[in-house]
Amino acid sequence: MANLFSVAFEEYKSKIPWKLKVIDAYLVYILLTGIIQFAYCAIVGTFPLNSFLAAFCSSVGSFVLTVSLRMHTNPENKDEFPSHSSLKSFADWLFANLILQVAVLNFLG
Amino acid sequence: MDWRKRSIFALLLLIFWVGSVEVEGELGGRRVLMIIDDLSNQENYSTILKYLQEDGFQVTVKEETEDTLVMYDGVSFMYDSIILLAPKARSLGRGMPIEGLDDFLMQGNSILLGMDPVYSDFMKKIALSFGVELDRKRSYVIDHGSFHKDLDKGDHTAVISGGHSISSPLTDGAELSGISFRGVGAALVEDNELVEKLLWGSETSFSYKPSDDVVTPPLVTGTDCVLAAAVQTRKQSRAVYAGSIEMFQNEMMDSAGGDHRRFVLSLLTWTLGSKGLLRADKIRWHRVGEEDQKATYRVKDDLVVKVNIMEWYYKQQQWEPFASDDVQIEFTSMDPYARVRLVPQGNGSFEADVPVPDHYGVFKLEINHFRQGYTPISMYETMSIRPFWHNEYPRFILRAYPYYLSAVLNLVGVFVFAVAYLYSKEPKAKAVKAAASKTVKAE
């Protein structure tokens, strides 16, 4: 079993391009913040519901946008997104994220 | 029901409900006009006449056919109350149409209408405008189970009533028995909510012609047999119907017993405004801790609501504080959101703490105080309830600090990721090492 995981990890380290690894690290970070917030809300209650929703949606939104970025920039998906250069994908991601964060700060109250 | 009946109701309802100006000042003038069918029968009413005169009323007795029967001089009414004991009358004297009675009531004056099985269409119309539908002419309330043995002539029409309204203004809350009645049966008009039954027949009573066999269903039976009824207006006036003029006459007053006498005299003086006349001033309110009244409040505010209710004391001829612990106020917007009991403060002022519901819109503070024997109080004031303003919400709640922190960290995270994504490169050494280990593994 342990051998299986180490093989999978070695495969990941060797086969996945560096940029995708950076994306994956960010995804793990975002996922953790989302889980922590949800747990916190489950413990203290929903009282400042708008604050919880804003912060939680910020995590979820960022996660979704970043997964999109990963799909666009993955070399294996080149055939599916022929018109997407990796730089254009990143610009899309940045623009969408800015709008998301503005909305989140507005709603955080 | 034909259109004519309906139009009379509509007119009466309009008159009773449209006017919102409260009658201020003195009430209960003492000029009473009594109209009877035949002046030679005046002696029949000597008991009630004597009682009214001793009570301080100036009673003028007139006959319907007299030329001198004038109750309206073109400017004002010359009497404060009318006792109509003339079931056969076809008019109310010169210059007084049937609609004149509505004006009469609107000015705070009261009417007692006595009926008999032999009545004119004119009088039937008046009874109908009071919300009482009479049975056919010459039909009596008959009761084979409950009749007065001395007064009855064999046809069981001198009935003993089954019950009466025991409201405190009418009989001081006492339940009287043995109230006799010989007269016409009647039913309350169904779509008139304002008329209340004062006296009704026993379980075995019904309304029919005594000479006929009962072949068709009677108009009314049992306790639905209305013997007396009343409509009270918000102008502190009363329109009272009684189906029998004989119950006011000496013969029945003398021989039907003390309870009968007490009830009839109570009914008379109650009609003339002895008790239960209420006057309510405008509803006032302010927020707890404030003094002034505003037109707009916020959801979840706490209001103090006040209203003054006075009762007319006719012996003292003045308004005195009304004391009752069952006056309620409602905070409504279509449906009541809060219903609170008003606490009497002793000086006629009633007060209640009313919480503003967590719901915004146009709300009414509404008092609907309908109690038997008392003047109905039905009034409301409107106010707007607004939601929290944007700057009225709490900010920087301690509990929400993790969320703030998380949102800011996400913002920073976007920046850090952007830099890392654009400018970082795979470390060369590691890449070589990884490739090397891969070759080792493969071997």
Interface residues (C-beta under 8 A of the other chain):
Chain A: E10 K13 S14 P17 W18 K19 V22 I23 Y26 Y29 I30 T33 I36 Q37 Y40 V44 F47 P48 S51 F52 A54 A55 F56 S58 S59 S62 T66 F90 L94 N97 Q101 V104 L105 L108 G109
Chain B: Y393 R395 I397 R399 A400 P402 Y403 Y404 S406 A407 L409 N410 L411 G413 V414 F417 A418 A420 Y421 L422 S424 K425 E426 A434 A435 S437 K438 K441
